[in-house]
């Protein structure tokens, strides 16, 4: 790999190329468990589009794999190194190039942190709604790569719905511009939508045109306690069937509620088998919240607690925000990401509980209930080989359950390394072959993030 490093050092600025094994190893993986990471040849930090093009041209000429990376907060192994690769970190391309209140767009580089864009938009009375739980550290490029979601997707949608256009460097170094900067546009195939969620396997995003919305008003939150998951699932279906569109609708199972109680002493009753949080941010939010409270009571809620103001709302939401930290206190965690139809939400949670019992494991579930996206969190002792093996089996059984219920193996985390086998099961032979042909059209040498997704 001497020629590779020499050429990269000759064409990139000082400090943009790292080969120290301790440094490259620190960048070799994302946050996913059960995913192998290879030994990278070199780590590069480009700062301009031209530098990214140079890296891709060099890698293409030398037939060296390239793994694009953002903040490495992903949970599927999509940013993990492969042996002998160039790790292409885009974190130094972190400028917000433009925010236009008239066209309601933001033009950003891929290394912009989600929360920084949100705050910049908010200062102009606008909002960028996609809000992954890692929004304070994850980057827009990573969000685009995985098709990230968040808590507010039930009303405002996921990342793909906000990406209007992209500048993408292809495997051979060519610069491709897709999409538009206009409110409407249907010219040609929708390559923008194809690239969102492609996890760096089709090209490297170097600039994005994102749609913005007027900033919503403050939201009010309601908490409803249930003594069964079935009753909570019935309430979720009733809220949607009644025509309500909450800005947030989150469901926590008994394991998660208990873990949060133990960590934060929130005073939730031990009898709570499910906790449903519902929020509205429109001008009629109080009326909507009252109507949802009645629907929850009719479904069997044992307690319904509506917030009176923003401060009380934040207190109620604290339980959801503490869910993952509370579960992480119990052991090593493996976070799944399976979406099912809303009508199957209770069946999914009950099925996960049965899987946990069968494998003698603790599995907590937090769900974006409004869109059926569940996050079962498998907890195990990584030092115990038998328990680790049971955790892996339970993880696979959870994905099988999701497919049986008419769902998908990933709602917002992506496929990466972790779920390649399960993508094949979900797509079927014809779908998988077509996607491989698309990959080959974009990347005929197969150097872009090889071994991921397909």
Residue pairs with C-beta under 8 A, 6 or more apart in sequence:
1 41
1 42
1 64
1 84
3 62
4 41
4 42
4 58
4 59
4 62
4 64
4 86
5 17
5 19
5 41
5 42
7 58
7 62
8 17
8 42
8 44
8 55
8 58
8 86
9 17
11 51
11 54
11 58
12 44
12 46
12 51
12 54
12 55
13 47
13 51
15 45
16 44
16 45
16 46
16 47
16 51
17 42
17 43
17 44
17 45
18 24
18 42
18 43
18 44
18 45
19 41
19 42
19 43
23 43
24 39
24 40
24 42
24 43
24 81
24 87
27 40
27 43
27 69
27 72
27 81
27 87
27 89
28 37
28 38
28 39
28 40
28 80
28 81
28 87
29 35
29 37
29 72
29 77
29 79
29 80
29 81
30 69
30 72
30 73
30 74
30 75
30 76
30 77
30 78
30 79
30 80
30 416
31 72
31 73
31 74
31 75
32 74
32 75
32 76
32 77
32 78
32 80
32 416
32 417
32 418
33 332
33 333
33 334
34 334
34 392
34 395
34 418
35 76
35 77
35 80
35 416
35 417
35 418
36 77
36 80
36 417
37 77
37 80
37 81
38 80
38 81
38 82
38 83
38 84
38 85
39 81
39 83
39 84
40 67
40 81
40 82
40 83
40 84
40 85
40 86
40 87
41 64
41 84
41 85
41 86
42 86
42 87
43 86
43 87
43 89
44 55
44 86
44 87
44 88
44 89
45 89
45 91
45 92
46 52
46 54
46 55
46 88
46 90
46 92
46 93
47 92
47 93
48 93
49 167
49 169
49 175
49 206
49 207
52 88
52 90
52 93
52 169
52 204
52 206
53 169
53 173
53 174
53 175
54 173
55 66
55 86
55 88
56 66
56 169
56 170
56 171
56 172
56 173
56 204
57 172
57 173
58 64
59 65
59 66
59 86
59 171
59 447
60 171
60 172
60 173
60 445
60 447
63 445
63 447
64 84
64 85
64 86
64 447
65 82
65 84
65 85
65 86
65 447
65 448
65 449
65 450
66 85
66 86
66 88
66 171
66 204
66 447
66 448
66 449
67 79
67 80
67 81
67 82
67 85
67 86
67 87
67 88
67 200
67 449
68 79
68 88
68 90
68 141
68 145
68 200
68 204
68 448
68 449
69 79
69 87
69 88
69 89
69 90
69 91
69 142
70 79
70 89
70 90
70 91
70 110
70 111
70 138
70 139
70 141
70 142
70 143
70 145
71 91
71 113
71 134
71 137
71 138
71 139
71 142
72 79
72 142
73 132
73 134
73 137
73 138
73 142
74 142
74 145
74 146
74 413
74 414
74 416
75 335
75 337
75 413
75 418
76 146
76 199
76 337
76 410
76 413
76 414
76 415
76 416
76 417
76 418
76 419
77 416
77 417
77 418
77 452
78 145
78 146
78 199
78 200
78 414
78 415
78 416
78 417
78 449
78 452
78 453
79 142
79 200
79 416
80 416
80 417
81 87
82 450
82 451
88 204
90 109
90 110
90 111
90 139
90 141
90 204
90 205
90 206
91 111
91 139
92 111
93 109
93 110
93 111
93 141
93 206
94 109
94 111
94 112
94 113
94 139
95 108
95 109
95 112
96 106
96 107
96 108
96 109
96 112
96 116
96 117
96 120
97 107
97 108
97 109
97 207
98 105
98 106
98 107
99 105
99 106
99 107
99 120
99 121
99 124
99 126
99 212
100 106
101 124
101 125
101 126
103 181
103 182
103 183
104 126
104 183
104 211
104 212
104 213
104 214
105 164
105 181
105 209
105 210
105 211
105 212
106 117
106 120
106 121
106 128
106 209
106 210
106 212
107 181
107 207
107 208
107 209
107 210
108 117
108 140
108 207
108 208
108 210
109 140
109 141
109 206
109 207
109 208
110 139
110 140
110 141
110 142
110 144
110 205
110 206
110 207
110 208
111 139
111 140
111 141
112 139
112 140
112 141
113 135
113 136
113 137
113 138
113 139
113 140
114 128
114 130
114 131
114 132
114 134
114 135
114 136
114 138
114 139
114 140
114 143
115 135
115 136
115 137
117 128
117 140
117 210
118 127
118 128
118 131
118 135
121 127
121 128
121 212
121 215
122 215
125 214
125 215
126 212
126 213
126 214
126 215
127 212
127 213
127 214
127 215
127 216
128 162
128 210
128 212
128 213
129 150
129 152
129 153
129 156
129 157
129 162
129 213
130 143
130 148
130 149
130 150
130 152
130 153
130 156
130 157
130 158
130 159
130 162
131 150
131 151
131 152
132 138
132 143
132 148
132 149
132 150
132 412
133 150
133 151
133 324
135 150
138 148
140 208
140 210
141 205
141 208
142 148
143 159
144 159
144 163
144 166
144 195
144 196
144 197
144 205
144 208
145 197
145 198
145 199
145 200
145 205
145 414
146 159
146 197
146 199
146 412
146 413
146 414
147 158
147 159
147 160
147 196
147 197
147 412
147 414
148 158
148 159
148 412
148 413
149 158
149 159
149 368
149 371
149 373
149 411
149 412
150 158
150 412
151 248
151 250
151 320
151 368
152 247
152 248
153 368
153 370
153 371
153 373
153 412
154 245
154 246
154 247
154 248
154 249
154 368
154 369
154 370
154 371
155 245
155 246
155 247
155 248
155 281
155 370
156 213
156 247
158 412
159 196
160 193
160 196
160 197
161 211
162 210
162 211
162 212
163 179
163 192
163 193
163 196
163 208
163 209
163 210
163 211
164 179
164 180
164 181
164 182
164 192
164 209
164 210
164 211
165 177
165 178
165 179
165 180
165 181
165 192
165 208
165 209
166 176
166 177
166 178
166 179
166 192
166 195
166 205
166 207
166 208
166 209
167 175
167 176
167 177
167 205
167 206
167 207
167 208
168 175
168 176
168 177
168 178
168 195
168 202
168 203
168 204
168 205
168 206
169 175
169 176
169 203
169 204
169 206
170 176
170 203
170 442
170 443
171 203
171 442
171 443
171 444
171 445
171 447
171 448
175 206
176 191
176 203
178 191
178 192
178 195
179 185
179 190
179 191
179 192
179 209
180 187
180 209
181 209
194 202
194 438
195 202
195 203
195 205
197 414
198 453
199 414
199 415
199 416
199 449
199 452
199 453
200 448
200 449
200 452
201 439
201 442
201 443
201 448
201 449
201 452
201 453
201 454
202 438
202 439
202 442
202 443
202 448
203 442
203 443
203 448
204 448
216 247
216 281
216 282
217 281
217 282
217 283
217 285
218 281
218 310
218 313
219 247
219 248
219 279
219 280
219 281
219 285
219 310
219 313
220 279
220 280
220 281
220 285
220 286
220 289
220 306
220 307
220 308
220 309
220 310
220 313
221 248
221 277
221 278
221 279
221 289
221 306
221 307
221 312
221 313
221 316
221 317
222 277
222 278
222 279
222 289
222 292
222 293
222 296
222 304
222 305
222 306
222 307
222 316
223 275
223 276
223 277
223 303
223 304
223 305
223 316
223 319
224 232
224 235
224 275
224 276
224 277
224 278
224 293
224 296
224 301
224 303
224 304
224 305
225 268
225 269
225 272
225 274
225 275
225 276
225 301
225 302
225 303
225 304
225 305
226 232
226 235
226 272
226 273
226 274
226 275
226 276
226 296
226 299
226 300
226 301
226 302
227 271
227 272
227 273
227 300
227 302
228 273
228 274
228 300
229 253
229 273
229 274
229 346
229 349
229 350
229 353
230 346
230 350
231 274
231 299
231 300
231 301
232 251
232 273
232 274
232 275
232 276
232 299
232 346
232 369
233 345
233 346
233 347
233 349
234 299
234 300
234 346
235 276
235 295
235 296
235 299
235 300
235 301
236 249
236 251
236 276
236 342
236 345
236 369
236 370
237 342
237 343
237 345
238 295
238 296
238 298
238 299
239 246
239 249
239 278
239 292
239 295
239 296
240 342
240 370
242 291
242 295
244 280
244 288
244 291
244 292
246 278
246 279
246 280
246 288
246 292
246 370
247 279
247 280
247 281
247 282
248 277
248 278
248 279
248 317
248 370
249 276
249 277
249 278
249 279
249 368
249 369
249 370
250 276
250 277
250 320
250 366
250 367
250 368
250 369
250 370
251 274
251 275
251 276
251 277
251 345
251 349
251 365
251 366
251 367
251 369
252 260
252 274
252 275
252 277
252 319
252 320
252 323
252 364
252 365
252 366
252 367
253 273
253 274
253 349
253 352
253 353
253 364
253 365
253 366
254 272
254 273
254 274
255 327
255 356
255 362
255 363
255 364
255 365
256 275
256 323
256 326
256 327
256 364
256 365
256 366
256 377
257 268
257 272
257 274
257 275
257 319
258 270
259 323
259 326
259 327
259 329
259 330
259 364
260 266
260 268
260 319
260 322
260 323
260 326
261 267
261 268
262 326
263 322
263 325
263 326
263 329
264 318
264 319
264 322
264 326
266 318
266 319
268 275
268 319
269 302
269 303
271 302
272 302
274 349
275 319
276 296
276 301
276 369
277 316
277 317
277 319
277 320
278 289
278 292
278 296
279 313
279 317
280 288
280 289
280 292
282 288
289 306
290 306
293 304
293 306
296 304
297 304
305 316
307 313
307 315
307 316
320 366
323 364
323 366
324 333
324 335
324 366
324 377
327 333
327 364
327 377
327 379
330 362
330 379
331 362
331 379
331 380
331 381
331 382
332 379
332 380
332 381
332 382
333 377
333 378
333 379
334 377
334 378
334 380
334 391
334 392
334 395
335 375
335 376
335 377
335 378
335 413
336 374
336 375
336 376
336 377
336 378
336 395
336 398
336 399
337 373
337 374
337 375
337 409
337 410
337 411
337 412
337 413
338 348
338 373
338 374
338 376
338 398
338 399
338 401
338 402
338 407
338 408
338 409
338 410
338 411
339 371
339 372
339 373
339 374
339 402
339 407
339 408
339 410
339 411
339 412
340 347
340 348
340 372
340 374
340 402
340 405
340 406
340 407
341 372
341 405
341 406
341 407
342 369
342 370
342 371
342 372
344 372
344 405
344 406
344 407
345 367
345 369
345 372
345 374
347 405
348 372
348 374
348 401
348 402
348 405
348 407
349 365
349 367
349 374
351 398
351 401
351 405
352 363
352 365
352 374
352 376
352 398
352 401
353 363
355 363
355 394
355 397
355 398
355 401
356 362
356 363
356 394
358 394
359 390
359 391
359 393
359 394
359 397
360 390
361 378
361 379
361 380
361 387
361 390
361 391
361 394
362 379
363 376
363 377
363 378
363 379
363 394
363 398
364 376
364 377
364 379
365 374
365 375
365 376
365 377
366 374
366 375
366 377
367 373
367 374
367 375
368 374
368 375
368 411
371 411
372 407
372 411
373 411
373 412
374 402
374 411
376 398
378 391
378 394
378 395
378 398
379 391
380 387
380 388
380 390
380 391
381 387
381 388
382 388
396 422
399 409
399 419
399 422
402 408
402 409
403 409
403 422
403 425
403 426
408 426
409 415
409 419
409 422
409 423
409 425
409 426
410 419
414 453
415 422
415 423
415 452
415 453
416 452
416 453
417 451
417 452
420 451
420 452
420 453
420 454
423 432
423 453
423 454
424 432
427 435
432 454
435 454
436 454
439 446
439 454
440 446
442 448
